[in-house]
Amino acid sequence: MAAINITQLQSPIQPIYDRTSELKAFDETKARAKGLVDTGITQVFLVNATLVDKVREASQTWGFFQVINHGILVKVLEEMIDGVRRFFEQDAEVKKQCELEDSIGFVWAPEAPNPEEVPVPCSCNCKNGFIALGHYYPACPQPEKTIGTSRHTDSDFFTVLTVLLQDHIGGLQVLHQNQWVNVPPTPRALVVNIGDLLQASLMSNDKFKSVEHRVLANRVGPKVSVAGLFGAVTHTSAKM
């Protein structure tokens, strides 16, 4: 079955427009919405209609897209990958209380876990509202005889969106028109995919697609990735 490279979506950032600074300046005026109306303003925030259309199209046809120029510092992305790698490369006795097969996960909502529940290599300054999963796939001497992660959709009752940071190894594939499509490991890109809950929700009304995907085993490794699952969390334990 032929593999096709999925295209990435690039956000054309305008250097002259600093959204964070403008929001801060607006907040400091204390004028709120009425103040904006009084000034006669006709444009509130810059919105790239082309980019919005691309995200909508990708969500409807692929269920996946990649985002670059997202503003997250490179050192933050690198530390996320390195943290997962450091955890799995510790002695077995140190990590066995947290490890779930080849993944480690923490629930960061409705409340973040206690610091002592998070292994030092995996600690981060995360916001409430999602589950964080770190995946570690060792090099496989016979990848043709196995698979890293079997085909699936993000089908639990929780997931609205999944945001994935993958390293340079690759292996993620998406099922599109009955073909397995490679999702190339673009440096610093975040891979976003639609979850079952979003597809079934009133926001999407079945237009945005939650599609099957898988991860191939590889002779090169280890392959490391970090996934953030965003949605309606109901878990009560911080550890998974």
Buried (B, 14 or more C-beta within 10 A) or exposed (E): EEEEEBEBBBBEBEEEEEEEEEEEEBEEEEEEEEEBEEEEEEEEEEEEEEBEEBBEEBBBBBBBBBBBEEEEEEEEBEBBBBBBBBBBEBEEEEBEEBBEEBBBBBBBBEEBBEEEBBBEBBEBEBEEBBBBBBBBBBEBEEBEEEBBBEEEBBEEEBBBBBBBBBBEBBBBBBBBEEEBBBBBBBEBBBBBBBBBBBBEEEEBEEEBBBBBBBBBBBEEBBBBBBBBBBBEBEBEEBBB
